[in-house]
Amino acid sequence: MSLEKDIKALEQLNKKWNDNILSGNRAANADFFTKDGIRIEGGKIYSGREEIRTLFGSQIVQRKYVHQENKIQKIWQSKKNITAEIIQIQSYIQNETGDTITKRNAAIAIYERQPDGSLRLAYNLKTELSN
């Protein structure tokens, strides 16, 4: 695939990802992972769609997202994978306190190309950036 097509595919996936978050359906984002996909967040490893779905489901109970943005910084391509470096900005209301929290995160994501041309996350590492 060309770089332009890969960037467009990543942007479309990120839009769906963010739309799910803002609509309160964050757990649906587990479907963007491969069956054995890995998510590393908060120093913990979540393996497989169901563990990732449980993580995302618990987060939506704790907070209401009001803004989510993913900016692709750099991508690397191969026939089977796309690796992306992403800066994520998110704001949410913490349900317990009512506080609005804004965070910047860095992420490395490895996407596997699927036979139908779609992408699935095989690996996703998210780390909070300090301001």
Residue pairs with C-beta under 8 A, 6 or more apart in sequence:
1 9
1 77
1 113
3 75
3 77
6 75
6 77
6 82
7 72
7 75
9 82
9 118
9 119
10 72
10 75
10 82
10 84
10 111
10 119
11 72
13 32
13 111
13 119
14 70
14 72
14 86
16 32
17 29
17 32
17 68
17 70
18 68
18 69
18 70
20 26
20 28
20 29
21 29
21 65
21 68
21 90
22 65
22 66
22 67
22 68
24 60
24 64
24 65
25 60
26 56
26 57
26 59
26 60
26 65
27 53
27 56
27 57
27 60
29 52
29 56
30 49
30 50
30 52
30 53
30 56
31 49
32 120
32 121
33 39
33 48
33 49
33 52
33 120
33 121
33 122
33 124
34 112
34 120
34 121
34 122
35 48
35 49
36 47
36 48
36 122
37 47
37 48
37 49
37 52
37 120
37 121
37 122
37 123
37 124
38 45
38 46
38 47
38 122
38 123
38 124
39 45
39 46
39 51
39 52
39 55
39 121
39 124
39 126
40 46
40 124
40 125
40 126
41 55
41 125
41 126
46 52
46 54
46 55
61 95
62 94
62 95
62 96
63 92
63 93
63 94
63 95
63 101
64 92
64 93
64 95
65 90
65 91
65 92
66 91
66 92
66 93
66 100
67 89
67 90
67 91
67 102
68 88
68 89
68 90
68 91
69 88
69 89
69 90
70 86
70 87
70 88
70 107
71 86
71 87
71 88
71 89
72 84
72 85
72 86
73 84
73 85
73 86
73 87
74 84
74 85
75 82
75 83
75 84
75 85
76 82
76 83
76 84
79 113
80 112
80 113
81 110
81 111
81 112
81 113
81 122
82 110
82 111
82 113
82 119
83 108
83 109
83 110
83 111
84 107
84 108
84 109
84 111
85 106
85 107
85 108
86 106
86 107
86 108
86 109
87 104
87 105
87 106
87 107
87 129
88 104
88 105
88 106
88 107
88 126
89 102
89 103
89 104
89 105
90 102
90 103
90 105
91 100
91 101
91 102
91 103
92 100
92 101
93 99
93 100
93 101
94 100
94 101
103 128
103 129
104 128
104 129
104 131
105 126
105 127
105 128
105 129
106 126
106 127
106 129
107 124
107 125
107 126
107 127
108 123
108 124
108 125
109 121
109 123
109 124
109 125
110 121
110 122
110 123
110 124
111 119
111 120
111 121
111 122
112 119
112 120
112 121
112 122
113 119
114 120
